[in-house]
C-alpha cells in the first residue's frame, strides 16, 4: 500500500471490533418528505432517505459498502478489486469508481441474468460507466449459478496472482464475510439522528432486498443502536422463503463479524415478494406504476431493477393503516439511476401502457 493510500484509510469501531474504512461518500444524504404522494386519502407520510445521492460514481447504496471493502483492500496492500454482478449491476459500476478513487485496478465479471434485452442493455447505462472507469470486463453465461459466479471471481484472482498482482475479491454468496454491510450499520445511526431532527414518528422502514447486505446492515445497525423499528425488505431477485433464509444468514455472519451475535433474530427478518413480478430486472404493472408515480408526482427518479419494486412496497405499506399505526414510513432509496439508460425500450412500453399524464390535483 502506498503512503497516499495508507493515509486515506481510517479505523472505525463498530460493535466490539475495529474495521478499516476508506471514505467515499460525499456529505450526508438527506431525508426528505414526499409532498405529493404521502399524507393524502388515508396514506401515511412517506420519508425518503436519499442514498441515491451518495456521490461517487453516480451514487447509490453500494458506495457505503465499498468504503469498507476498499478500506480492507488498501489495508491489506491489495492493488485490484474484483467483483461480479448482472450486466447492468450498480454494484460493479460503483466498485469500478471506488477503485479509481483509491488508486486500484478493477476487474468486473458481468452475469447475463436478464433474458430478452436489446443491444443497448449490454452496452449502455452502467456498462458504459464500467468501461469509462477503465475496468477490465469478463462475462459469465446465463446458466451460471451464484456459486459459479464466485468461482469465476476466484479464477480471475488466481490468474492475477500468477502475474504478481495482489487482488481483493468481493464475493457474492451469502456465506462470505458481509463486510460491505458495515456501511449500513453506520447508516442506521445516521438515519435515526435525522428522524430525531425531523421530529417525525417513523413506524416502518422499507428497502430493496437483493444480495442482502444493505437490508442486513440496516437491520443490524438499528438493533445495535437500540431501535426496534421493523425493516421490510422487498424481494427483487428471489422469493420470500429464499430471501428470508439469506438475510438471516447474513445477519448472523454480520453479528459475529462485529462481535455482537445476539442482535438480530429470525423474527426480526421481514421480507415480501409481492412486488417481485416476473423476476429480476422485470416489472409488473404495479411496479411500473410506482416507478412512474415517483417521477410524475414527485420528480423522483427510480431504477427499473430495485427501486421500482421497493418503492411499490413503500407505497403499499403507507396505504396500510394497521401496519403504520399512525406513524410514517421511511423508504430507503438505493439509487441505480444509470440503469435507466439501458432500459429505454422497457420504459417506453411502460409509458405507452400508462397513457398521458393525468392533470395534477388542485
Buried (B, 14 or more C-beta within 10 A) or exposed (E): BEEEBEEBBEEBEBBEEEBBBBBBBEEEBEBBBBEBBBBEEEBBBBBBBBBBBBBBBBBBBBBBBBBBBBBBBBBEEBBBBBBBBBBBBBBBBBBBBBBBBBEBBBBBBBBBBBEEBEEBBBEBBBBBBBBEBEBBBBEBEEEBEBEEBBBBBEEBBEEBEEEEBBBBBBBBBBEEEBBBBBBBBBBBBBBBEBBEEBEBEBBBBBBBBBBBBBBBBBBBBBBBBEBEBBBBBBBBBBEBEEBBBBBBBBBBBBBBBBEBBEBBEEEBBBBBBBBBBEBBBBBBEBBBBBBBBBBBBBEBBBBBBBBBBBBBBBBBBBBBEEBBEEBBBBBBBBBBBBBBBBBBEBBEEBBEEBEEEEEEEE
